[in-house]
Amino acid sequence: MKMADITVDQKQLPEQIRTIRHALHIGLDSFGEVERFFEHHDGLLRFGGPPDPLLRPIHPTGTSNSVSAFAAVLRELDMIEPELL
């Protein structure tokens, strides 16, 4: 799909862009919480807990490049926003 193929309601566009950014920030915040949880879990293992070291949390995205994906979308949004507004 090309930018020329996308139809947008110019009146709603600023609010839609704010909503997209807000959702991306929530995702980045969530990713940060997951990373803090992993650090806490690893700290517990170093000091003798939790009871079963195999009880490691499962990463929700399954990949280490989630932050890069969020950043790429924010960059693209920054690039196309002037064209849209």
N, C-alpha and C positions, 0 to 999 in steps of 0.2 A: 504494500500500500504506500502510495506517495502522498506527500503533504497536499498536493493538488486534489487528491481524491477525498480528502476529509472535509466534511462540511461542519461548520461550527456556528453556534449562536453567539454572536459577538457580545451580546449583553450578559450572557452567563459565563463567558470564557474566563474572566478574571477570577471568579469564584471557583470555577472548575480547576484552574491552575493552583489556587490556594489549597483546595481539597487534595489534589495529587501530592503536593509538597507535604501537607500534613500527614497523609498516609505514609509517605516515604520516611518522614521523621519518626513516626510511630514504629515502623519497621526497624530503623536504625537503633532506636532506643531498646526495642525488644532484643535485637541482636546483642547489644551491649549487656543487657541483663543476663542473657544466656552465657556470655563469656565470663561475667562475674561469678555466675553459678559454677561454671567449670573450674575457675580458679579456687573457689571455696572448697569444692569437692576434692580437688587435687591437694589442697592444704590439709584437709581432714585425713587423706590417705597418708600423707607424710608424718602425721602425728598419731597414727594408730586407729583411725576410724575412717569411714563407716565400717560396720561389722564385716561386710563382704566387699572386697575391693572390686569385684565384678559388677557391683551396682553403680555403674557409671551412667550419667545422664546421656540420653541420645540427643544429638544436635538436631534441631528442627529443620534446618535446611540441608543438612548432610554434606555441606561443602564449606570450605574456608574462604571462598571468594564472595560471600554474600555482601559484605560492605562495599566491595568493588562494584558489584551489580547495582546497588543502591546509588552509589556515587555516579555511575555512568548514566543512569536514568535522570538524576538531578542535573547533570551536565547537559544532556540532550534537551531537557525541559528548558534550561536557561538559553540554549541556542535557538530553539524554535519559538520561544515566547514572543520575541519582538516581531516575528513574522505573523504571529497569530493576532496580536493586539493591535 
